[in-house]
Amino acid sequence: MSAPDRPDRRAAAAAPGQRRTDTRFGLPAATALVVGSIIGTGVFALPSALAPYGPIALVAFVAVTVGALALAVVFGRLSERVPGSGGPYVYAREAFGEFAGFLTAWSYWITAWAGNAAIAVAWVGYVEVFVDKGHHTWASITIALAGLWLPAAVNLTGARNTGAFQLVTTVLKFLPLGFMATAGLLFVKSGNFGAFNASGGSALGAVSAAGAIALFSYIGLETASVAAGRVRDPKRNVPRATVYGTLACAAIYLLGTLAVFGTVPHDQLAGSTAPFTDAFNTIAGGTWAGNLVAAAAIVSGLGALNGWTLICAEMPLAAARDGLFPSAFAKLRGQGQVPVFGIVSATLLASVLTVVSYTQFTKVFTEIVLLSVLTAVIPYLVSAAAQLLWLVQHSRAELDRRRLARDVTVTVLALVFSYWSIQGSGYQTVYYGLFTILAGIPVYIWLKRERGGSATVPAEPSGAGTTAAPAPMAHPARTAHPVGLPTIVLRALRPRHQH
C-alpha cells in the first residue's frame, strides 16, 4: 500500500457519507492556484520596469523563464515521490532532516505572509483608479486591509470555495492579459522598441540586471505542491498543474511584454506607471480600456492573495504535524477541515506589515518585495538539492540512463537558477534575509526542547499523510506532542532554577 493511499482512506473515514470532492479540488483548480499565485498585480507594471534596458530585457526574460520551468519540473518530480502537502518543507525534511525542514518551512512561511503585504500595497493602487483618487493614507490602509481579509474569509469557508474563487479570478485576469499576448501582437510597430540595449552598459550586465527584475514574476510556481493534500490525485495532478501553470504564465509574460514593448513608444514606456493601460489605450483609443485593465488588476490581486493565503496555512500545517511548528497550526476546524489559525495569524501579520509599509511607503515596500523573493528562493534551492541527492542515491536503480540524464540536467539548471536569483537580490537583501531566516533558530530550539531533544525520523516521508483529513500522520518514533505557541511564550518568560 502506497503512502498516498493511506490518507485518502482516512479522509473518507473522517467524513462518512461525504464525498472527498467536497473538500479537495482537481487539476483545473490546482492549475489556477499556480497561475493565480504567480500572476498578481506586478505583471501589470513589469514592462515599465524592464523598459530602461530595452528589448534585451526580453532575452533576460527568456533565460529566467527557462530557469522557472526547470524548477517547475523539479517540483513535479518531487511531488510524485512525496505527494503530501508541504511542498519544499517535506522535500527538505525527507532529504536533509528536521533542521533543514524547519528552516525551509520558516523561510517559506515568511515569504507567504510578507508577500501578501506587498501584493496588498500594490493592489491598492489599482483600486484607487475608481475610489479614493486623492490617495488618503488611512483610506488606502482600509482598502488594503479589505484586500487581505476578503481572501482570508474565502479560505475560511473551505478548500472547495477557495479553489472555485481561484479558478474564477484566474479566468477573469487572463482575459485582458491574453488579449495583449495574442491580438496585441498585431499592433506591434518596430519603431517603438528603441535601442536593443538601452542600458548604456554591457549586454551581459543588462541581461543580469533585467533578469533580477524578471525573476520576481515567477514566485509561486510551487504552490500546487505546497497544497498537494488539498488536491485530488496529487501524484498525477500536482506535477501537471505545476508545469501547465508555469507554461501558461510564461506565455502571458513573454508575449504580453513583447506586445507592450511594440505598441508603446520606448520613451513613454520607461516612464509609465501602467504600461498595459497605455498599450490598451493605444490600441483602442480613449481611456475606457485603461479602466478595464485596472479592473483586471484588481481581480488579479484578489486571486493572488486568495492563493497565497491558502499557502500561508498549508506549509506550517505540514510542519506542525511533524512537531516543527507550534501545534496551533495543525488544528483543523469544521467540515471543510480548515487550518483557521494558520490563515488568521498570517493575515494578521500581513495586515501589520501593510500598515507599517504605508507609514514609510517607498523604502519598506521595496524591502518587503526583495525579502519575500529571497526567502522563497532559499526553499527553491533546498528543493532542487533534495532532488539532486535522490538522483545521486537512488535513480540508477529506478531510472533508465536517458531519463536520468534528463532529470540531472534539469535539476542542475534549477540549482544554478536559484543561486543566480539569490545573487540578483542584492547584498543588503541577502544580509537581512539571512538574519530573518536564522531568527527562526530559537523557535526550533524551544520546539525540540519540548520534545525531549530527540531527533526522530518518521516511518514514512513527512507530508505523505498530510491531507484535508483531521487525523494526524502516523509517526511511531515520535515521543512527544508539539507544543502550542502560548506555552512557548509562557515558558520562555518563566524563571528557572539552577541545579
N, C-alpha and C positions, 0 to 999 in steps of 0.2 A: 504493500500500500504506500503510495507516494505521499509526500508532505502536503500537497495541496488538497488531496482527497480528505484528509482528516478534518481541517477546518470547515470544509463545506458541509460535512455531516453534523458538526457541532452547531453550525448556523441554522441548519434545518431543525435540529433538536431544540435549539433555544427559542424558536418561534414556531411551534406546531401549528399547522394549518395556514401558515403564511408563506407565500412564495418568496424565494430568495431575491427575485427580481424587484421586490418591493423596496429593498434597501441597497441594491447594487446596480451599477449601470454598465452598459455594453460598450462595444467598440466605437460607435459614433460619439457617445458622451465622453468616453475616455480620450478620444482624439480631440474633441472640443476642449477638454481640460488642458491638454498640452498647448493647443493653439491659443486658447484664451489666456493662459498664463504667460506665454511668450509675448503675444501682441497685446500690449496695454495702451497707454497714451503716448509712449515715447516714439512709436513708429511715425506718428503724425508730425514730429519735429525732426526726424532723423535726416532727411535730405538737406536741411539747413545746416545741421551740424557737420555734415560731410562736404558741403559746398566749398569751403575755403581751400580744400585740397584739389578740387577739380574732378574730372571723370576718373582720374587714377584711383579715387576712393572706391570706385566700383570693383577694381582689382582687389583691393583690401577686403571688400565685402565678400567677394568670391572665396578668398582664402579663409576668412572666418566661417563662411558657410560650410566649406569642406570640413573644417575642424568641428563644427557643431554637428554635422551629420555623422562624423566618426564617433562623437560622444553618444549620439542617439543610438547608433548600432551597438556600442558597448553597453549602454543601459538596457537595450533589448536583450542582449546575450545574458547579462547578469540576471535580469528578471525571469528568464527561462529557468535558470538554476535555482534561484531563490525567489519564488513568486509571491511572497507576502508583502504587506505594507511596510514602509520604512525607507525604501529606496537606498540611497547612499549609506545610510546608517547600518542597515542589515548587511550590506556588502562589506563594509569596513569591519564590522564586528566578526563576521564569518572568516575573513581573511587574516585580520591582524589582532583580533582580541577585543576585550571590553574597553580598554582605554581609548584605542583608536575609534571604536564605535561611538563612545561617548563624545569625544571631541568633534567627530563628524556631525553627530546629531545636534550638538550645541551650536556649532558653526552654522549649520543649515537653518536651525530654528531662528537664529538672529537674522539670517538672510530673509526669511519669510516675513516676519512682522516688521522689520525695518524697511524692507522693500515695499510693504503695503503703505507705510507712511509716505514714501517717495511717490508712489503711484497716486495717492490721495491728493498730495500737494499739486502735482501736475494736472490731475483731473479737474481740480477747481477752476483752472484757467479756461477750460472749455465750457464749463457750466456758466461761468460769468460772461460768456458771449450773450447769454439770454437774461441772466439776473445779476444783481449786484455789479453792474457795469462800472461803478466807482471803486471797486476793489477795496471795500472797507474791511479792515483786518478781522474783526470779530465775526462779521458776516461770512467772510471767507473761511474762517475756522469752523463755523457752524456747518457750512456746506461740506467741508472736508470730513467732519465727523459723521455727517449723514452718509457720505460715500463709504465710510468704513463700516458703519453699523448696519446698513441695509444688506450688504452681502453676508454679514455675520448672522443676521436674522434668517436669511435664506438657509444658511448652513445649519442653523439650529433646528430647522424643520426636518432634516434628514438628508441622506445622500441622494435619494431619488430626486427630490426637488432641486438639490444643488446641481445634479447632472443636467436636469431639464433646463434650468436657468442658464447654465454654461453653454448648452447647445444653442439656445435661442440667441443669446448675446453674441456668440461666435458667428452665427449666420448673418446677423444684422451688421456686425462690424466689417464682415467680409464684402458686403455689397459695394461700398464706395472704394475700398482698397482693391477689390477685384476688378472694378471698372477701370481704375487708373492703371492697373497692371496688365490690362488687355486692350480695351478700346483707347485708353490714354496714349498708347504707343503710336496710334495713327496720327496724333497731333505733334509728334516729336519733330523738331527742327534742329539741324546740325549746328546752326549758328548760336543756339542758346547754350551749348555746352562750355564754351570758353576754352582756355588753355588746358591741355590734358593734365599737366601737373601745375596747378596754380599756387602751390605752397611756397615756391621760390627756393626750395631745398632740393635734396637728392630724391630720386624716385623711391629708394628703399626707405628713407626717412618718412616720406609722405605715406607710403603704404603702412608702415608701422604705426604712425600716429592716427591715421584713419581707421586702422584695424582696432586700435584701443577703444575707439568710439563704437565701431560696428559690433564688437563682441558683446556689448551690453544688451543688444537686442535679442539674444538667444537664451538668456537666463530663463529657465522654466521648462526646458525641454525634457527634464527628468521627472516632471510632476506625476505622470501616469504610474511610474514605478514607485513613487512615494505613497500613492493612494491605491496600490495594487489590491489591497484587501477589500476595497470598495468596488472592484471591477469584476464582472462575471468572466469566468475562464481566464484568469490573469496570465497564465503561462502562454496563452495564444494571443490575447487581446492587448496586453501591455506592450510587448515589443512592436506590434503593428501600430498601435496608437502613437508610440514614441517616434517611430520613423515617419509615419504618414503625417503627423502633426508638424514635425520639423521640416519636412519637404514642402508642405503647404505654406508654412511661414517663409521659407527660403524663397519660394517662387514669388510670393507677395512682396517681400522685401526687395529682392533684386530687380524685378520688373517694374514695381511701383517706383522705386528710387530712380531707375533709368528714365521712366516716363516723366517724372517731375524735373529731373535734370534737363530733359529735352524740351519741356513746354514752358518753363520759367527761365528767363534770361539769367545768366550766371551772376551778374552783379546784383540783381534783385533777390535771387535765391539766397545769397550769402547773408543778407540782412533780414530775411523773412522770419517771422515767429510762427507762421502757419503755412508751411510750404505746400501741403496738399490743398489747402484752401485756395492759395494763389493759383495752383495748377488747375483746379476745377473752375475758378473764375475765368481763367484764360480760355479754357475750352468752351464753357457755356455762356460766358458773358454775364455781366451783372454781379450781384453779391449773394443771390439766393443759394448758389452752390456752396459758398463758404459756410453758410448756416447748416447746410446738410452735412458737411464734413464735421462741423463742431458737434452736431448731434451724434454722428457716428463715433466720435472720440469719447463722448460721454458714455455711450453703450459699451465701447471697448474697455474703458477704465473700470466700469462696474463688473464686466466679465472677468477682467484680470484680478480684481480684488476678490471676487467670488471664488475663483480657483485657488488663489494664494491663501485665503482664509481657511479653506479645507486643508491645504498643505501645512499651515501653521499648527494644526491639531494632529495630523496623521504621523508626522515624524516623531514628536515627543510621545505619542501614544505607543508606538512600537518600542521606543527606548524605555518607557516607564514599565512596560510589561516584562522587560528584562531586568528591572531594578536599576536602570541607569538614568532615570529621570524621576522626579517626585511622583508618588503614586496617584496623586490627584489627576494627572494627565491620562491615566489608564482607565478611569471610570467612565462608563458609557451610560447614557440616560435615554429612556423612552423606547418606543417600539422601533424607532429608526436607529437605535444604538449610536447616539450622537456623543462625541467627546466634548461635552459642554465646557469643561474647564479650559481645555486647550484653545477652543475658539474664543471664549470670553477674555482669557488672560492675554492672548496675542493681540486681540483688538484693542484692549485697554492700553497695552504697551505702545501699539502703533498710534493710538489717539494722543498719548502723552508726547510722543516724538513729533507728531504733527503739530501740536500746539507750540512746542519749542521751535520747530522749523519756521513758524510764522513770526516768531519774535526776532529771529536772525536769519531771514529767508535765504538769501543767496548762498552764504557760506555753508549753513547747516544742510540745506537741500543737496548741494553738490557733494558734501561729505557723506550724506546718507546713501546716495546712489552708488558712489565708489565703494563704500564699506560693504553694502549689501552684495555687490558684484564679487568682491574679494572673498567674502565669507561663503559665497556659493561655489566659487572656483575651487576652493580647498576640498570640499566633498567630491567635486568632479575628478580632481587629481587622485584622491584616495580610491575612488571607484575604479578608475582606469588601472591603477596599480593593482587593485584586487583582481581584476580580470586578467592582467598580465601574469600575476602569481599563479592563478588557476591554470592558465595555458601552459606555463612552465612545468607545473607539478603533475597535471592530470591529463592534459589534452592528447598526448601521444597515444594513450590507450583508448581514447574516445573519439578522436577526430582523424580523418584522413589527412594526408600531407597538404593537399590543396586547401582544404578548409582551415587547417592550422596556419598555413602561411597567410591566408587572407585575414584571419582573426588577429594574428600577431601584428600585421601591418596596420590594421585599423586601430588597434589598441595603442600601439606606439604613437600613431598620429594623434590620437586623443590625448595622450600624455604630453606630447610636445605642445599641442594647442593649449592645454591647461597651464603649463609653465609660461607660455607666451602671454596668456591672459593675466597671470599674476604680475609679470613684468610690466605689462601695459597699464596696470592700475596706478603706478607711481610709487615713489619711495614713501611718501607721507602716509598714503593709504595702507601700504603694507605694514608700516610701523603700528598704526592704530588698529589695524585689523588683527595683527598678531597679538597685541595686548588684549583685545576683546575676546579672542578665542581662548587665550591662556587664562583669562579671568574665570573660565568655567572649571579650572582645576580644583579650587576649594569646594565647589559643589560636588565634584566627583569624589573627593576625599570623604565628605560627610556621608554620601550615599554608601560608599564602601565600608565606612566605619560602622554604619547601622547594620550592615550585612555581615559583620564579623570579619571584614577584610579578606574574605575568601574570593579567589578568582575562579568562578565556576564556569563550566563550559556546558552549554545546553545540549540536550540529547539530539536535537535536530536544529538545522540552521535557524538562527534568530529571525523572526518575522515570518517564517513559513506558515505559522499558525495565526498570524495577525489578520483577522477578518472583522467584519461588522458584528460578529457574534460576541456576546458578553463574556463567554468563558475565556479565561486566560490560557496562554500556551502552557503546555506541559514542560516543566524543567525539573527533572528528577534530582539534579545535583544542587538545586537552589536550597539554601539553608535559612534564609530569612526573607521577609516580605519587604518591598520597597517602602521607604519612609515618606510620609507626607511633608509638604512644604512648610506648614505651620510648625511641625515638630522640629524640622531643621533649624528654623529661626529661634524657637524657644530654647533648644539645647545649646545653640551657639551662644546665647546670652546668659545661660545658667552658669554660675561659678562652680568650679570643680575642685575637689580635694586632692592634694598631693599625697601619694603613698610612698 
